[in-house]
Amino acid sequence: MSSTPTPTGSPAASPVSTPSPSGGVAANLKCRLPAMAANEGGWITFPGGQFVRDPASLAIRLDTSSPSYDRAKGAWVPVEPEKVAPDGASYVVTSYNSTPPLYLVDASTGSRSLLLSQEHEGPIPGSAWKVVQYASEGIYLWTGNGGMEKPVPGLWLLNPKTGGVRLIDGSHYWGQVSGGVAWALDEPSTRAGASKVYRLDLGTGEVSTLYESKTNIRLLSPTPDGEMLIDYGEIGFPRLALLAGPGSFNPIQLPPAFPPIYNARLARPGVWLAVFGEAWSGIALYVKGEGVTIMARNPESRPGLPGGVFYDAAGECW
């Protein structure tokens, strides 16, 4: 196991988050969570954590994306939650590897309109766009995904009404956006070796250094409180921490024998962690002040069984 990285500024030790108490949000959750399991959508009901497949999720599948549930429209859509407009009225469809063309789709009618053509590929010839987040102010893009010889640092904003693209900040590879803030690593990925974590205030344009790591680090997800949840250390052995501000590094205690984290998604009431391991797979929930709670184990999980048996949140729990 790699040693614990040293935060920028060497702050005083922060208290470790403890598992959720019996009276916490996670322990008393009463809702249905749309989720993907083995490439099929369905619902996990809390309390209890039972998963029931929904055949409606299969009818809208695309080869380029994974479905999510559009609560505003009361239906499954063929793309991940970050590609759906905040009001649920539209979503973005991309081609393989997120390269153009990009289409805007009306969630009610299914009609498509071209946003970016093959000729308008990106900031340099051969670059590929990736949708980071569909926000109220537009669609945030970056170019830090595969298929390019030289990824371009930066964050762009696409106007879904005009198709216009403008550069927001070109200093780093901004791979996460939420609540008026963007986060980046030194490398064009959301996982890197020794690296720094940067924060961009989208309102003021101010860039600050949150954290400097001497070991492997992965940006998992923003939290409802505007902080960043990270996985650090040796790959395959999850260790979580919360970055709340420059020099602030708060380790988060995990339940025993916690599996590797496949994906993390910000959705009410916290951050959902899709986990997949040899012993068990399923989904857990991070809530501030409560830490990480195991919410559901997939009964189909078996040692040595191929991937695809974890639960990946596909929308908010409601």
Salt bridges, closest charged atoms under 4 A:
GLU40 OE1 - ARG53 NE 3.23
GLU80 OE1 - LYS83 NZ 3.34
GLU82 OE1 - ARG265 NH1 2.77
GLU227 OE2 - LYS288 NZ 3.27
GLU300 OE2 - ARG53 NH1 3.12
ASP312 OD2 - ARG265 NH2 3.86
